[in-house]
Amino acid sequence: MKKILLTLSLLLSLNLGLAACSAPVEEKKETASESTQVEKMKLQVDETNIKTDENGIFKITGKATPNAIVSIDQPAKKVTADADGKFELEGQIPSEKSHEVKILAQKDALEELEKSLTITPHDQYVQKVLAKKEQEEKEIRAKAEAVQTADSLIAKAKASLNPTDLAKARTYINENQYLAIQGYSAQLTQINDAITAKQDQIAQDKAKKAAEAKQAEDARRVAEAKQAEDARRAAEAKKAEEDRKQAERKPSRGNTIPSQGNNQQPPAPDKNQQTVLITATGSKYHARKCGNGTYYTATLAEAKSKNLSPCSKCY
């Protein structure tokens, strides 16, 4: 009996010892399992359908892994979640239409986590954007019309080389809000130079014509003076011939001595038939050559008929 009791006592002690040794081992196994568990990225958003305010501003709020970087693609924005994982992203919608936004959470070696959101613009913001686009399109059309008008005015000034047309083009460009005079300065300068060259050429042509006209007038006066001189000489020759013939027709009276009572003086010569010298373009008549030029003989009457006055050196 004693042997049986001793045997039971030994078995009981052995079981208690085994139980005591096996308990810590199980705790260690559980702790190791917990330490090898992998941390996963967290990303939660408060709303997946977000509407902007009247200025197109939107806000995205939520919670992610603490200190994770949270970002969106359109428009590009990013923030860092706080120690509790809370974050807030704010931006302005890029257009007047609803569009999908990708939100991404990143942190070190953790696997990225991405979600999709829809952002819808406020009705008032849509109206603002559309009005702005309409105004921009209107300005684009106005600028195009201004450029077309400026090009037309410049082309007209270039073709006409008229200072008035050039002034109109320059004034239009200066006063138009959509145009810059610097962009047209080269063309305007070129046209102005062409106008100046044209005006110089016109002045040269006018001076040339005036010189030719004066030369022609001088030649005409010379021709008239020569013609008058030739006529005068022909008249003198004719008169001399007539006088000679008349003298030949008179009967010879012999050596008749004139009566003492007939003491008549020969008639005084007619001063208007006095011979003087004139030039083709001069305003004086001369008794002799007293200067440079071509001189022609003429009667005093002819000189006076041409409104010529006596030379102070000769008379």
C-alpha positions, 0 to 999 in steps of 0.5 A: 500500500505504501508503495502505491502511495509513493508511486502516485506522489511521484507522478503528481510531482512530475506532472506539476513540474511539466506544467510549470515548464510548459506555460512560459513557452506558450507565452513566448510563442504568442509574443513572437507571432505578434511581433512578426505581424506587418503594418498596413497603410490606412487611408479613409476620406470623410466624403467621396463626392465633394462639392466646391464653394462658389469660388471653386475651392474644395476641401478633402478631409480624412484619416491615414496612417500617422505622418503619412504623406497624402496627395492628390493629382488634379490639382497637384497638392499634398500634406502630411497627416498628423500624429493621429493620422488626420489630414486636410487637403485644400485646392481649387478645381481646375475647370467648370466640370466635375472630375475624378481625383486620385488621392494617394497615401505614402509612408516610407516602405509601407505599401501605397494606398490609393482611392478615387474621389469625385469633385463637383463645382458649385453652380455659381463657380460654373457661371464665373468660369463660363463668363470668364471663358466667354470674355477671353474668347471675346478678347481673342476675337477683338485682338484678331480683328485689331491685328487684321485692321492694323495689317490692312492700314499698314498695307494701304500706307505701304502701297500709297506711300501717303503720309496721311495713310501712315499717320492713320495706321500709327494712330490706330495701333497706338490707341488700340488696347490689344496692339503694341506699337513695338510690334509694328515699329519696323514696318512703320519705319520702313514705310516712313523711309520710303515716303521720305525717299518718294518726297525727295524724288518728287522735289528733285523732279520738280527742281529738274523741270523748273531748270528745264523750263528756265532753260527753255525760256532763256532759249526762247528769249535768245531766239526772239532777240536773234529774230528781232535782230535779224529783222532789224538788219533786214529792215535796215538793209531794205531801207538802205537799198530803197534809199540807194535806188531813190538816189539813183532816180533823182535828176542831176542838177549840176553844180548849182550853188545853193541860194544864200537865203536858203540857209537851212540846217540838216534835220537832226537824227531821230534818237529812236533810230539810234543803235544800242546793244542789248542781251537776251535776258538783260534789263538794260540797253548799252552803248557798248559792251560792258559785261559778259554775255552775248550782245545784239544790236537794236534800235533805241525804240526797240529797246524801249519797247522791251521795257529796257532802261539805260545802263548807268555805266554807259549813259 
